[in-house]
Amino acid sequence: MRIIGTIYAQTTLHGVVSGKVRRDGRNSTTELTRLVDTSLFRPHLHLILLQGVALAGFNVVDAHKLSRETDLPVMVVARREPDMERIRAALLDKVPGGQRKWRLIEKLGPMEELRGVWVQRVNLSLKDAGVALHHLTLTGNIPEPLRSAHLIAGGVGTGHSRGRA
């Protein structure tokens, strides 16, 4: 499955990267690390934002490993607080490697409400997470880099984008 990332300086789009991950696979952390490390914008990156901790279904990102390997803080953002019990049940009952994936999610700790969204943080203080959200959010509550990546991915994947990223 195609994944899209956007590179922003404050609220200005400066670049787009794309990669591929397997549906319900295990390669999301490796692919995100590759995208960061091979980006022409690498010297200017200060934070990795993820819209949820899983890509392509349940290809769960190891946010701690991603932060460690890229030497960047990671912030997971969700519009609503997820139903963790439902996610746990789905992973443990229906997804190959679900126990390992659930441990990655547990390792992140509970989501925290911040500036109208829910976040999980690795190597980023709550104060700095709030500052980042303040500087990167223009429309609604979702930071512009995530909102635009969602719109681009929709356009590339289905031929048209939908609102409410």
Secondary structure, DSSP 4 states (H G I P E B T S, - for coil): -EEEEEEEETTEEEEEEEEE--TT-S-HHHHHHHHHHH-TTGGG---EEEESSEETTTEE--HHHHHHHHT--EEEEESS---HHHHHHHHHHHSTTHHHHHHHHHHH---EEETTEEEEEES--HHHHHHHHHHH--SSSS-HHHHHHHHHHHHHHHSS--S--
